[in-house]
């Protein structure tokens, strides 16, 4: 069994995105030193991701392919999933598969609320930039409010990793708004990436989460799982 058989697509993305713990990172890099095929896959995925980051504003973003890893066999099919997820994780401030970069919070919230309800919706943030935080919060509020009286309310989940976990810090200026949203809407769930929290703690700057924020999974695992089960994915 080679190294590719030992690691999942999530492992590759987590390594490239810096979401592995020190121990996991060392083990992964040791495996790469011993397996040229794994090293090549990582290089290819990193190159594709960088190309997307550099050019996504210039091209129309295609619809997200459906993910079906359970029926996939072999690395070729896993690589197709990896390429698809690169689109999802590599593009910032994108709230639909086809709209590209939205210019303001109103456009974001109106588009999601009007076109993706009622559904299962995951909103992902990895930034603490005010414009992106505001777009996320306004989108969540608009979506939840506009669908509050519908027969089938959407399940809405906000997932934060990297710098985005500051949104759930007790010292964050948006703390009161988030707590109010949790009280008002029982179809809202919050998740802070487990690895992001661990890295912050290791750096000596731990995040003290507000109540009712889950932190038992990584952002990568949560998002991949939700997308496999038909959730609509939107990143800020």
Secondary structure, DSSP 4 states (H G I P E B T S, - for coil): --HHHH--HHHHHHHHTT-S-HHHHHHHHHHHHH-HHHHHHHHHHHHHHHHHHHHTTTSPPPPPPPP--TT--HHHHHHHHHHHHHHHHH--SB-STTT-B-SSHHHHHHHHHHHS-SSEEEEEE----HHHHHHHHHHHHHHHHHTTTSSSPPEEEEEE-GGGGGGGBTT-TTHHHHHHHHHH-TTEEEEE-HHHHHHHHHTT----BPTTEE-SS-HHHHHHHHHHTT-EEEE-
